[in-house]
Amino acid sequence: MQRIYDPQDLIEAELLVGMLASEGVDAHVVGGHLLGAIGELPACGLLGLLVVNEQAERARNLIAAYNTAQPLPGDEPDSFPGVLLC
């Protein structure tokens, strides 16, 4: 298993696990159970996504593509140009 990504929070971690699963990549969140103790632990590096070695490069590429994705033209409302509201 390889740690391929450090999500910002548990929501991003779960979102990426679902996205990777939809692409056939089995990913696991590590460190989520430590977030309750964040007052006494360093805040960075607690969360991570793990995948098997054979899928690590593909998973990194999928996450990189996800992070660089841009909204399609016309998806944003006129009152908020350049902003995609979900």
PyMOL Python script that loads the backbone (N, CA, C, O; Angstrom):
from pymol import cmd

cmd.read_pdbstr("""\
ATOM      1  N   MET A   1       0.844  -1.173   0.000  1.00  0.00           N
ATOM      2  CA  MET A   1       0.000   0.000   0.000  1.00  0.00           C
ATOM      3  C   MET A   1       0.895   1.245   0.000  1.00  0.00           C
ATOM      4  O   MET A   1       1.954   1.276   0.628  1.00  0.00           O
ATOM      5  N   GLN A   2       0.433   2.262  -0.724  1.00  0.00           N
ATOM      6  CA  GLN A   2       1.154   3.529  -0.780  1.00  0.00           C
ATOM      7  C   GLN A   2       0.225   4.668  -0.383  1.00  0.00           C
ATOM      8  O   GLN A   2      -0.957   4.687  -0.725  1.00  0.00           O
ATOM      9  N   ARG A   3       0.797   5.611   0.346  1.00  0.00           N
ATOM     10  CA  ARG A   3       0.072   6.839   0.670  1.00  0.00           C
ATOM     11  C   ARG A   3       0.228   7.753  -0.538  1.00  0.00           C
ATOM     12  O   ARG A   3       1.340   8.165  -0.867  1.00  0.00           O
ATOM     13  N   ILE A   4      -0.881   8.072  -1.197  1.00  0.00           N
ATOM     14  CA  ILE A   4      -0.795   8.811  -2.458  1.00  0.00           C
ATOM     15  C   ILE A   4      -1.244  10.260  -2.354  1.00  0.00           C
ATOM     16  O   ILE A   4      -0.949  11.060  -3.241  1.00  0.00           O
ATOM     17  N   TYR A   5      -1.954  10.613  -1.281  1.00  0.00           N
ATOM     18  CA  TYR A   5      -2.501  11.966  -1.209  1.00  0.00           C
ATOM     19  C   TYR A   5      -2.835  12.294   0.239  1.00  0.00           C
ATOM     20  O   TYR A   5      -3.257  11.424   1.002  1.00  0.00           O
ATOM     21  N   ASP A   6      -2.643  13.556   0.611  1.00  0.00           N
ATOM     22  CA  ASP A   6      -3.017  14.055   1.937  1.00  0.00           C
ATOM     23  C   ASP A   6      -4.177  15.027   1.776  1.00  0.00           C
ATOM     24  O   ASP A   6      -3.957  16.197   1.462  1.00  0.00           O
ATOM     25  N   PRO A   7      -5.414  14.566   1.987  1.00  0.00           N
ATOM     26  CA  PRO A   7      -6.577  15.449   1.838  1.00  0.00           C
ATOM     27  C   PRO A   7      -6.594  16.525   2.913  1.00  0.00           C
ATOM     28  O   PRO A   7      -6.008  16.365   3.983  1.00  0.00           O
ATOM     29  N   GLN A   8      -7.280  17.631   2.607  1.00  0.00           N
ATOM     30  CA  GLN A   8      -7.376  18.745   3.552  1.00  0.00           C
ATOM     31  C   GLN A   8      -8.264  18.415   4.744  1.00  0.00           C
ATOM     32  O   GLN A   8      -8.011  18.876   5.858  1.00  0.00           O
ATOM     33  N   ASP A   9      -9.301  17.620   4.511  1.00  0.00           N
ATOM     34  CA  ASP A   9     -10.215  17.271   5.593  1.00  0.00           C
ATOM     35  C   ASP A   9     -10.894  15.948   5.256  1.00  0.00           C
ATOM     36  O   ASP A   9     -10.698  15.388   4.178  1.00  0.00           O
ATOM     37  N   LEU A  10     -11.694  15.463   6.200  1.00  0.00           N
ATOM     38  CA  LEU A  10     -12.353  14.172   6.028  1.00  0.00           C
ATOM     39  C   LEU A  10     -13.358  14.194   4.883  1.00  0.00           C
ATOM     40  O   LEU A  10     -13.562  13.177   4.220  1.00  0.00           O
ATOM     41  N   ILE A  11     -13.985  15.338   4.645  1.00  0.00           N
ATOM     42  CA  ILE A  11     -14.940  15.439   3.537  1.00  0.00           C
ATOM     43  C   ILE A  11     -14.227  15.233   2.206  1.00  0.00           C
ATOM     44  O   ILE A  11     -14.694  14.463   1.367  1.00  0.00           O
ATOM     45  N   GLU A  12     -13.099  15.916   2.004  1.00  0.00           N
ATOM     46  CA  GLU A  12     -12.344  15.723   0.768  1.00  0.00           C
ATOM     47  C   GLU A  12     -11.860  14.288   0.644  1.00  0.00           C
ATOM     48  O   GLU A  12     -11.876  13.721  -0.448  1.00  0.00           O
ATOM     49  N   ALA A  13     -11.433  13.699   1.744  1.00  0.00           N
ATOM     50  CA  ALA A  13     -10.958  12.314   1.720  1.00  0.00           C
ATOM     51  C   ALA A  13     -12.051  11.372   1.232  1.00  0.00           C
ATOM     52  O   ALA A  13     -11.813  10.547   0.350  1.00  0.00           O
ATOM     53  N   GLU A  14     -13.237  11.491   1.796  1.00  0.00           N
ATOM     54  CA  GLU A  14     -14.339  10.607   1.407  1.00  0.00           C
ATOM     55  C   GLU A  14     -14.795  10.875  -0.025  1.00  0.00           C
ATOM     56  O   GLU A  14     -15.151   9.944  -0.748  1.00  0.00           O
ATOM     57  N   LEU A  15     -14.787  12.125  -0.433  1.00  0.00           N
ATOM     58  CA  LEU A  15     -15.147  12.469  -1.807  1.00  0.00           C
ATOM     59  C   LEU A  15     -14.174  11.807  -2.793  1.00  0.00           C
ATOM     60  O   LEU A  15     -14.595  11.251  -3.807  1.00  0.00           O
ATOM     61  N   LEU A  16     -12.879  11.873  -2.490  1.00  0.00           N
ATOM     62  CA  LEU A  16     -11.880  11.275  -3.376  1.00  0.00           C
ATOM     63  C   LEU A  16     -11.944   9.757  -3.362  1.00  0.00           C
ATOM     64  O   LEU A  16     -11.715   9.129  -4.395  1.00  0.00           O
ATOM     65  N   VAL A  17     -12.248   9.150  -2.221  1.00  0.00           N
ATOM     66  CA  VAL A  17     -12.416   7.698  -2.165  1.00  0.00           C
ATOM     67  C   VAL A  17     -13.556   7.277  -3.088  1.00  0.00           C
ATOM     68  O   VAL A  17     -13.444   6.287  -3.811  1.00  0.00           O
ATOM     69  N   GLY A  18     -14.649   8.028  -3.058  1.00  0.00           N
ATOM     70  CA  GLY A  18     -15.773   7.728  -3.945  1.00  0.00           C
ATOM     71  C   GLY A  18     -15.435   7.923  -5.403  1.00  0.00           C
ATOM     72  O   GLY A  18     -15.819   7.109  -6.243  1.00  0.00           O
ATOM     73  N   MET A  19     -14.716   9.000  -5.721  1.00  0.00           N
ATOM     74  CA  MET A  19     -14.316   9.252  -7.107  1.00  0.00           C
ATOM     75  C   MET A  19     -13.398   8.150  -7.604  1.00  0.00           C
ATOM     76  O   MET A  19     -13.561   7.662  -8.723  1.00  0.00           O
ATOM     77  N   LEU A  20     -12.430   7.753  -6.779  1.00  0.00           N
ATOM     78  CA  LEU A  20     -11.517   6.687  -7.181  1.00  0.00           C
ATOM     79  C   LEU A  20     -12.255   5.355  -7.336  1.00  0.00           C
ATOM     80  O   LEU A  20     -11.973   4.589  -8.257  1.00  0.00           O
ATOM     81  N   ALA A  21     -13.189   5.086  -6.443  1.00  0.00           N
ATOM     82  CA  ALA A  21     -13.976   3.849  -6.546  1.00  0.00           C
ATOM     83  C   ALA A  21     -14.758   3.809  -7.850  1.00  0.00           C
ATOM     84  O   ALA A  21     -14.888   2.750  -8.464  1.00  0.00           O
ATOM     85  N   SER A  22     -15.282   4.958  -8.278  1.00  0.00           N
ATOM     86  CA  SER A  22     -16.036   4.994  -9.538  1.00  0.00           C
ATOM     87  C   SER A  22     -15.140   4.714 -10.736  1.00  0.00           C
ATOM     88  O   SER A  22     -15.630   4.366 -11.810  1.00  0.00           O
ATOM     89  N   GLU A  23     -13.826   4.863 -10.560  1.00  0.00           N
ATOM     90  CA  GLU A  23     -12.857   4.576 -11.621  1.00  0.00           C
ATOM     91  C   GLU A  23     -12.190   3.216 -11.429  1.00  0.00           C
ATOM     92  O   GLU A  23     -11.240   2.881 -12.136  1.00  0.00           O
ATOM     93  N   GLY A  24     -12.690   2.432 -10.469  1.00  0.00           N
ATOM     94  CA  GLY A  24     -12.159   1.093 -10.251  1.00  0.00           C
ATOM     95  C   GLY A  24     -10.918   1.020  -9.378  1.00  0.00           C
ATOM     96  O   GLY A  24     -10.236  -0.005  -9.361  1.00  0.00           O
ATOM     97  N   VAL A  25     -10.616   2.088  -8.654  1.00  0.00           N
ATOM     98  CA  VAL A  25      -9.451   2.121  -7.769  1.00  0.00           C
ATOM     99  C   VAL A  25      -9.940   2.027  -6.331  1.00  0.00           C
ATOM    100  O   VAL A  25     -10.735   2.855  -5.885  1.00  0.00           O
ATOM    101  N   ASP A  26      -9.470   1.025  -5.609  1.00  0.00           N
ATOM    102  CA  ASP A  26      -9.851   0.826  -4.219  1.00  0.00           C
ATOM    103  C   ASP A  26      -8.932   1.645  -3.321  1.00  0.00           C
ATOM    104  O   ASP A  26      -7.741   1.349  -3.225  1.00  0.00           O
ATOM    105  N   ALA A  27      -9.466   2.666  -2.665  1.00  0.00           N
ATOM    106  CA  ALA A  27      -8.682   3.553  -1.807  1.00  0.00           C
ATOM    107  C   ALA A  27      -9.210   3.492  -0.378  1.00  0.00           C
ATOM    108  O   ALA A  27     -10.385   3.207  -0.146  1.00  0.00           O
ATOM    109  N   HIS A  28      -8.328   3.762   0.567  1.00  0.00           N
ATOM    110  CA  HIS A  28      -8.684   3.734   1.983  1.00  0.00           C
ATOM    111  C   HIS A  28      -8.207   5.013   2.652  1.00  0.00           C
ATOM    112  O   HIS A  28      -7.127   5.522   2.349  1.00  0.00           O
ATOM    113  N   VAL A  29      -9.026   5.530   3.570  1.00  0.00           N
ATOM    114  CA  VAL A  29      -8.661   6.709   4.348  1.00  0.00           C
ATOM    115  C   VAL A  29      -7.971   6.238   5.624  1.00  0.00           C
ATOM    116  O   VAL A  29      -8.470   5.359   6.327  1.00  0.00           O
ATOM    117  N   VAL A  30      -6.825   6.831   5.909  1.00  0.00           N
ATOM    118  CA  VAL A  30      -6.148   6.552   7.175  1.00  0.00           C
ATOM    119  C   VAL A  30      -6.078   7.843   7.980  1.00  0.00           C
ATOM    120  O   VAL A  30      -5.929   8.929   7.419  1.00  0.00           O
ATOM    121  N   GLY A  31      -6.186   7.716   9.284  1.00  0.00           N
ATOM    122  CA  GLY A  31      -6.058   8.861  10.162  1.00  0.00           C
ATOM    123  C   GLY A  31      -7.351   9.578  10.488  1.00  0.00           C
ATOM    124  O   GLY A  31      -7.346  10.519  11.282  1.00  0.00           O
ATOM    125  N   GLY A  32      -8.449   9.162   9.901  1.00  0.00           N
ATOM    126  CA  GLY A  32      -9.715   9.835  10.161  1.00  0.00           C
ATOM    127  C   GLY A  32     -10.130   9.749  11.621  1.00  0.00           C
ATOM    128  O   GLY A  32     -10.753  10.670  12.148  1.00  0.00           O
ATOM    129  N   HIS A  33      -9.787   8.647  12.274  1.00  0.00           N
ATOM    130  CA  HIS A  33     -10.134   8.468  13.686  1.00  0.00           C
ATOM    131  C   HIS A  33      -9.308   9.373  14.608  1.00  0.00           C
ATOM    132  O   HIS A  33      -9.649   9.531  15.780  1.00  0.00           O
ATOM    133  N   LEU A  34      -8.234   9.965  14.092  1.00  0.00           N
ATOM    134  CA  LEU A  34      -7.388  10.848  14.905  1.00  0.00           C
ATOM    135  C   LEU A  34      -7.890  12.284  14.957  1.00  0.00           C
ATOM    136  O   LEU A  34      -7.410  13.078  15.766  1.00  0.00           O
ATOM    137  N   LEU A  35      -8.849  12.625  14.103  1.00  0.00           N
ATOM    138  CA  LEU A  35      -9.293  14.010  14.022  1.00  0.00           C
ATOM    139  C   LEU A  35      -9.964  14.494  15.293  1.00  0.00           C
ATOM    140  O   LEU A  35      -9.950  15.695  15.563  1.00  0.00           O
ATOM    141  N   GLY A  36     -10.548  13.613  16.079  1.00  0.00           N
ATOM    142  CA  GLY A  36     -11.167  14.018  17.329  1.00  0.00           C
ATOM    143  C   GLY A  36     -10.148  14.490  18.353  1.00  0.00           C
ATOM    144  O   GLY A  36     -10.487  15.234  19.273  1.00  0.00           O
ATOM    145  N   ALA A  37      -8.907  14.063  18.200  1.00  0.00           N
ATOM    146  CA  ALA A  37      -7.844  14.434  19.141  1.00  0.00           C
ATOM    147  C   ALA A  37      -6.994  15.572  18.613  1.00  0.00           C
ATOM    148  O   ALA A  37      -5.895  15.806  19.115  1.00  0.00           O
ATOM    149  N   ILE A  38      -7.482  16.281  17.613  1.00  0.00           N
ATOM    150  CA  ILE A  38      -6.665  17.292  16.939  1.00  0.00           C
ATOM    151  C   ILE A  38      -6.186  18.397  17.881  1.00  0.00           C
ATOM    152  O   ILE A  38      -5.200  19.072  17.584  1.00  0.00           O
ATOM    153  N   GLY A  39      -6.860  18.587  18.999  1.00  0.00           N
ATOM    154  CA  GLY A  39      -6.412  19.597  19.943  1.00  0.00           C
ATOM    155  C   GLY A  39      -5.069  19.279  20.565  1.00  0.00           C
ATOM    156  O   GLY A  39      -4.365  20.182  21.017  1.00  0.00           O
ATOM    157  N   GLU A  40      -4.704  18.001  20.594  1.00  0.00           N
ATOM    158  CA  GLU A  40      -3.450  17.606  21.215  1.00  0.00           C
ATOM    159  C   GLU A  40      -2.427  17.063  20.215  1.00  0.00           C
ATOM    160  O   GLU A  40      -1.291  16.774  20.593  1.00  0.00           O
ATOM    161  N   LEU A  41      -2.811  16.924  18.957  1.00  0.00           N
ATOM    162  CA  LEU A  41      -1.903  16.397  17.941  1.00  0.00           C
ATOM    163  C   LEU A  41      -1.598  17.468  16.902  1.00  0.00           C
ATOM    164  O   LEU A  41      -2.400  18.381  16.704  1.00  0.00           O
ATOM    165  N   PRO A  42      -0.460  17.369  16.241  1.00  0.00           N
ATOM    166  CA  PRO A  42      -0.194  18.306  15.135  1.00  0.00           C
ATOM    167  C   PRO A  42      -1.275  18.169  14.076  1.00  0.00           C
ATOM    168  O   PRO A  42      -1.695  17.055  13.763  1.00  0.00           O
ATOM    169  N   ALA A  43      -1.729  19.281  13.522  1.00  0.00           N
ATOM    170  CA  ALA A  43      -2.878  19.271  12.614  1.00  0.00           C
ATOM    171  C   ALA A  43      -2.545  18.758  11.222  1.00  0.00           C
ATOM    172  O   ALA A  43      -3.452  18.312  10.518  1.00  0.00           O
ATOM    173  N   CYS A  44      -1.304  18.798  10.797  1.00  0.00           N
ATOM    174  CA  CYS A  44      -0.986  18.395   9.425  1.00  0.00           C
ATOM    175  C   CYS A  44      -0.536  16.937   9.364  1.00  0.00           C
ATOM    176  O   CYS A  44       0.094  16.426  10.291  1.00  0.00           O
ATOM    177  N   GLY A  45      -0.865  16.292   8.278  1.00  0.00           N
ATOM    178  CA  GLY A  45      -0.405  14.935   8.045  1.00  0.00           C
ATOM    179  C   GLY A  45      -1.208  13.843   8.708  1.00  0.00           C
ATOM    180  O   GLY A  45      -0.792  12.685   8.686  1.00  0.00           O
ATOM    181  N   LEU A  46      -2.341  14.168   9.298  1.00  0.00           N
ATOM    182  CA  LEU A  46      -3.134  13.130   9.952  1.00  0.00           C
ATOM    183  C   LEU A  46      -3.884  12.271   8.947  1.00  0.00           C
ATOM    184  O   LEU A  46      -3.929  11.049   9.085  1.00  0.00           O
ATOM    185  N   LEU A  47      -4.472  12.897   7.943  1.00  0.00           N
ATOM    186  CA  LEU A  47      -5.270  12.174   6.957  1.00  0.00           C
ATOM    187  C   LEU A  47      -4.420  11.767   5.769  1.00  0.00           C
ATOM    188  O   LEU A  47      -3.514  12.490   5.354  1.00  0.00           O
ATOM    189  N   GLY A  48      -4.725  10.610   5.237  1.00  0.00           N
ATOM    190  CA  GLY A  48      -4.056  10.175   4.027  1.00  0.00           C
ATOM    191  C   GLY A  48      -4.920   9.193   3.264  1.00  0.00           C
ATOM    192  O   GLY A  48      -5.784   8.529   3.838  1.00  0.00           O
ATOM    193  N   LEU A  49      -4.677   9.106   1.952  1.00  0.00           N
ATOM    194  CA  LEU A  49      -5.339   8.108   1.121  1.00  0.00           C
ATOM    195  C   LEU A  49      -4.316   7.049   0.748  1.00  0.00           C
ATOM    196  O   LEU A  49      -3.216   7.364   0.295  1.00  0.00           O
ATOM    197  N   LEU A  50      -4.687   5.796   0.943  1.00  0.00           N
ATOM    198  CA  LEU A  50      -3.834   4.676   0.602  1.00  0.00           C
ATOM    199  C   LEU A  50      -4.456   3.870  -0.526  1.00  0.00           C
ATOM    200  O   LEU A  50      -5.671   3.679  -0.564  1.00  0.00           O
ATOM    201  N   VAL A  51      -3.625   3.399  -1.441  1.00  0.00           N
ATOM    202  CA  VAL A  51      -4.046   2.466  -2.486  1.00  0.00           C
ATOM    203  C   VAL A  51      -2.964   1.410  -2.623  1.00  0.00           C
ATOM    204  O   VAL A  51      -1.833   1.594  -2.172  1.00  0.00           O
ATOM    205  N   VAL A  52      -3.330   0.298  -3.253  1.00  0.00           N
ATOM    206  CA  VAL A  52      -2.330  -0.752  -3.489  1.00  0.00           C
ATOM    207  C   VAL A  52      -1.283  -0.243  -4.474  1.00  0.00           C
ATOM    208  O   VAL A  52      -1.569   0.619  -5.306  1.00  0.00           O
ATOM    209  N   ASN A  53      -0.093  -0.770  -4.377  1.00  0.00           N
ATOM    210  CA  ASN A  53       1.037  -0.297  -5.188  1.00  0.00           C
ATOM    211  C   ASN A  53       0.721  -0.282  -6.681  1.00  0.00           C
ATOM    212  O   ASN A  53       1.118   0.645  -7.388  1.00  0.00           O
ATOM    213  N   GLU A  54       0.017  -1.290  -7.163  1.00  0.00           N
ATOM    214  CA  GLU A  54      -0.260  -1.403  -8.593  1.00  0.00           C
ATOM    215  C   GLU A  54      -1.182  -0.297  -9.113  1.00  0.00           C
ATOM    216  O   GLU A  54      -1.167   0.007 -10.306  1.00  0.00           O
ATOM    217  N   GLN A  55      -1.976   0.300  -8.236  1.00  0.00           N
ATOM    218  CA  GLN A  55      -2.920   1.338  -8.649  1.00  0.00           C
ATOM    219  C   GLN A  55      -2.473   2.742  -8.248  1.00  0.00           C
ATOM    220  O   GLN A  55      -3.195   3.709  -8.496  1.00  0.00           O
ATOM    221  N   ALA A  56      -1.310   2.870  -7.641  1.00  0.00           N
ATOM    222  CA  ALA A  56      -0.871   4.158  -7.096  1.00  0.00           C
ATOM    223  C   ALA A  56      -0.718   5.226  -8.176  1.00  0.00           C
ATOM    224  O   ALA A  56      -1.217   6.339  -8.010  1.00  0.00           O
ATOM    225  N   GLU A  57      -0.052   4.918  -9.257  1.00  0.00           N
ATOM    226  CA  GLU A  57       0.179   5.922 -10.306  1.00  0.00           C
ATOM    227  C   GLU A  57      -1.136   6.363 -10.943  1.00  0.00           C
ATOM    228  O   GLU A  57      -1.347   7.552 -11.183  1.00  0.00           O
ATOM    229  N   ARG A  58      -2.011   5.412 -11.214  1.00  0.00           N
ATOM    230  CA  ARG A  58      -3.314   5.754 -11.794  1.00  0.00           C
ATOM    231  C   ARG A  58      -4.120   6.626 -10.833  1.00  0.00           C
ATOM    232  O   ARG A  58      -4.750   7.596 -11.255  1.00  0.00           O
ATOM    233  N   ALA A  59      -4.102   6.288  -9.557  1.00  0.00           N
ATOM    234  CA  ALA A  59      -4.838   7.069  -8.564  1.00  0.00           C
ATOM    235  C   ALA A  59      -4.281   8.486  -8.470  1.00  0.00           C
ATOM    236  O   ALA A  59      -5.051   9.442  -8.381  1.00  0.00           O
ATOM    237  N   ARG A  60      -2.966   8.636  -8.489  1.00  0.00           N
ATOM    238  CA  ARG A  60      -2.364   9.975  -8.455  1.00  0.00           C
ATOM    239  C   ARG A  60      -2.786  10.795  -9.671  1.00  0.00           C
ATOM    240  O   ARG A  60      -3.091  11.982  -9.554  1.00  0.00           O
ATOM    241  N   ASN A  61      -2.801  10.156 -10.835  1.00  0.00           N
ATOM    242  CA  ASN A  61      -3.218  10.856 -12.063  1.00  0.00           C
ATOM    243  C   ASN A  61      -4.682  11.277 -11.992  1.00  0.00           C
ATOM    244  O   ASN A  61      -5.028  12.381 -12.413  1.00  0.00           O
ATOM    245  N   LEU A  62      -5.537  10.420 -11.469  1.00  0.00           N
ATOM    246  CA  LEU A  62      -6.956  10.759 -11.342  1.00  0.00           C
ATOM    247  C   LEU A  62      -7.166  11.914 -10.373  1.00  0.00           C
ATOM    248  O   LEU A  62      -7.977  12.803 -10.634  1.00  0.00           O
ATOM    249  N   ILE A  63      -6.449  11.909  -9.265  1.00  0.00           N
ATOM    250  CA  ILE A  63      -6.575  12.997  -8.289  1.00  0.00           C
ATOM    251  C   ILE A  63      -6.023  14.292  -8.871  1.00  0.00           C
ATOM    252  O   ILE A  63      -6.603  15.357  -8.661  1.00  0.00           O
ATOM    253  N   ALA A  64      -4.916  14.217  -9.597  1.00  0.00           N
ATOM    254  CA  ALA A  64      -4.353  15.417 -10.227  1.00  0.00           C
ATOM    255  C   ALA A  64      -5.344  16.000 -11.235  1.00  0.00           C
ATOM    256  O   ALA A  64      -5.527  17.216 -11.293  1.00  0.00           O
ATOM    257  N   ALA A  65      -5.981  15.138 -12.027  1.00  0.00           N
ATOM    258  CA  ALA A  65      -6.971  15.605 -12.991  1.00  0.00           C
ATOM    259  C   ALA A  65      -8.171  16.215 -12.272  1.00  0.00           C
ATOM    260  O   ALA A  65      -8.711  17.230 -12.712  1.00  0.00           O
ATOM    261  N   TYR A  66      -8.581  15.609 -11.186  1.00  0.00           N
ATOM    262  CA  TYR A  66      -9.705  16.143 -10.398  1.00  0.00           C
ATOM    263  C   TYR A  66      -9.368  17.526  -9.843  1.00  0.00           C
ATOM    264  O   TYR A  66     -10.188  18.442  -9.903  1.00  0.00           O
ATOM    265  N   ASN A  67      -8.160  17.671  -9.304  1.00  0.00           N
ATOM    266  CA  ASN A  67      -7.765  18.942  -8.694  1.00  0.00           C
ATOM    267  C   ASN A  67      -7.571  20.067  -9.704  1.00  0.00           C
ATOM    268  O   ASN A  67      -7.669  21.239  -9.340  1.00  0.00           O
ATOM    269  N   THR A  68      -7.299  19.735 -10.960  1.00  0.00           N
ATOM    270  CA  THR A  68      -7.098  20.768 -11.977  1.00  0.00           C
ATOM    271  C   THR A  68      -8.330  20.984 -12.852  1.00  0.00           C
ATOM    272  O   THR A  68      -8.293  21.789 -13.783  1.00  0.00           O
ATOM    273  N   ALA A  69      -9.420  20.276 -12.563  1.00  0.00           N
ATOM    274  CA  ALA A  69     -10.641  20.400 -13.372  1.00  0.00           C
ATOM    275  C   ALA A  69     -11.214  21.810 -13.273  1.00  0.00           C
ATOM    276  O   ALA A  69     -11.162  22.444 -12.219  1.00  0.00           O
ATOM    277  N   GLN A  70     -11.749  22.277 -14.365  1.00  0.00           N
ATOM    278  CA  GLN A  70     -12.388  23.589 -14.448  1.00  0.00           C
ATOM    279  C   GLN A  70     -13.855  23.399 -14.815  1.00  0.00           C
ATOM    280  O   GLN A  70     -14.194  22.446 -15.516  1.00  0.00           O
ATOM    281  N   PRO A  71     -14.733  24.291 -14.353  1.00  0.00           N
ATOM    282  CA  PRO A  71     -16.142  24.185 -14.744  1.00  0.00           C
ATOM    283  C   PRO A  71     -16.300  24.388 -16.249  1.00  0.00           C
ATOM    284  O   PRO A  71     -15.546  25.137 -16.870  1.00  0.00           O
ATOM    285  N   LEU A  72     -17.275  23.719 -16.815  1.00  0.00           N
ATOM    286  CA  LEU A  72     -17.572  23.903 -18.226  1.00  0.00           C
ATOM    287  C   LEU A  72     -18.176  25.282 -18.431  1.00  0.00           C
ATOM    288  O   LEU A  72     -18.918  25.757 -17.572  1.00  0.00           O
ATOM    289  N   PRO A  73     -17.879  25.937 -19.549  1.00  0.00           N
ATOM    290  CA  PRO A  73     -18.483  27.246 -19.812  1.00  0.00           C
ATOM    291  C   PRO A  73     -20.006  27.142 -19.802  1.00  0.00           C
ATOM    292  O   PRO A  73     -20.583  26.217 -20.373  1.00  0.00           O
ATOM    293  N   GLY A  74     -20.629  28.083 -19.159  1.00  0.00           N
ATOM    294  CA  GLY A  74     -22.082  28.090 -19.095  1.00  0.00           C
ATOM    295  C   GLY A  74     -22.650  27.414 -17.866  1.00  0.00           C
ATOM    296  O   GLY A  74     -23.858  27.482 -17.639  1.00  0.00           O
ATOM    297  N   ASP A  75     -21.814  26.757 -17.057  1.00  0.00           N
ATOM    298  CA  ASP A  75     -22.303  26.102 -15.841  1.00  0.00           C
ATOM    299  C   ASP A  75     -22.482  27.062 -14.679  1.00  0.00           C
ATOM    300  O   ASP A  75     -23.167  26.735 -13.710  1.00  0.00           O
ATOM    301  N   GLU A  76     -21.880  28.238 -14.759  1.00  0.00           N
ATOM    302  CA  GLU A  76     -21.989  29.171 -13.641  1.00  0.00           C
ATOM    303  C   GLU A  76     -23.155  30.131 -13.879  1.00  0.00           C
ATOM    304  O   GLU A  76     -23.463  30.463 -15.024  1.00  0.00           O
ATOM    305  N   PRO A  77     -23.800  30.574 -12.806  1.00  0.00           N
ATOM    306  CA  PRO A  77     -24.901  31.530 -12.963  1.00  0.00           C
ATOM    307  C   PRO A  77     -24.378  32.905 -13.378  1.00  0.00           C
ATOM    308  O   PRO A  77     -23.216  33.228 -13.130  1.00  0.00           O
ATOM    309  N   ASP A  78     -25.230  33.710 -14.006  1.00  0.00           N
ATOM    310  CA  ASP A  78     -24.836  35.043 -14.471  1.00  0.00           C
ATOM    311  C   ASP A  78     -24.426  35.960 -13.327  1.00  0.00           C
ATOM    312  O   ASP A  78     -23.579  36.835 -13.506  1.00  0.00           O
ATOM    313  N   SER A  79     -25.017  35.768 -12.156  1.00  0.00           N
ATOM    314  CA  SER A  79     -24.718  36.639 -11.026  1.00  0.00           C
ATOM    315  C   SER A  79     -23.369  36.331 -10.368  1.00  0.00           C
ATOM    316  O   SER A  79     -22.872  37.134  -9.578  1.00  0.00           O
ATOM    317  N   PHE A  80     -22.774  35.177 -10.685  1.00  0.00           N
ATOM    318  CA  PHE A  80     -21.482  34.785 -10.129  1.00  0.00           C
ATOM    319  C   PHE A  80     -20.577  34.272 -11.236  1.00  0.00           C
ATOM    320  O   PHE A  80     -20.275  33.079 -11.266  1.00  0.00           O
ATOM    321  N   PRO A  81     -20.131  35.132 -12.149  1.00  0.00           N
ATOM    322  CA  PRO A  81     -19.291  34.649 -13.244  1.00  0.00           C
ATOM    323  C   PRO A  81     -17.970  34.094 -12.718  1.00  0.00           C
ATOM    324  O   PRO A  81     -17.341  34.666 -11.827  1.00  0.00           O
ATOM    325  N   GLY A  82     -17.570  32.959 -13.299  1.00  0.00           N
ATOM    326  CA  GLY A  82     -16.327  32.319 -12.897  1.00  0.00           C
ATOM    327  C   GLY A  82     -16.429  31.485 -11.650  1.00  0.00           C
ATOM    328  O   GLY A  82     -15.417  30.979 -11.165  1.00  0.00           O
ATOM    329  N   VAL A  83     -17.650  31.322 -11.103  1.00  0.00           N
ATOM    330  CA  VAL A  83     -17.836  30.549  -9.880  1.00  0.00           C
ATOM    331  C   VAL A  83     -18.835  29.437 -10.178  1.00  0.00           C
ATOM    332  O   VAL A  83     -19.902  29.686 -10.739  1.00  0.00           O
ATOM    333  N   LEU A  84     -18.492  28.230  -9.806  1.00  0.00           N
ATOM    334  CA  LEU A  84     -19.405  27.098  -9.973  1.00  0.00           C
ATOM    335  C   LEU A  84     -20.078  26.832  -8.644  1.00  0.00           C
ATOM    336  O   LEU A  84     -19.406  26.512  -7.664  1.00  0.00           O
ATOM    337  N   LEU A  85     -21.381  26.958  -8.594  1.00  0.00           N
ATOM    338  CA  LEU A  85     -22.133  26.695  -7.380  1.00  0.00           C
ATOM    339  C   LEU A  85     -22.660  25.280  -7.441  1.00  0.00           C
ATOM    340  O   LEU A  85     -23.293  24.885  -8.420  1.00  0.00           O
ATOM    341  N   CYS A  86     -22.400  24.520  -6.400  1.00  0.00           N
ATOM    342  CA  CYS A  86     -22.832  23.114  -6.359  1.00  0.00           C
ATOM    343  C   CYS A  86     -24.073  22.975  -5.515  1.00  0.00           C
ATOM    344  O   CYS A  86     -24.592  21.870  -5.358  1.00  0.00           O
TER     345      CYS A  86
END
""", "prot")
cmd.dss("prot")
cmd.show_as("cartoon", "prot")
cmd.util.cbc("prot")
cmd.orient("prot")
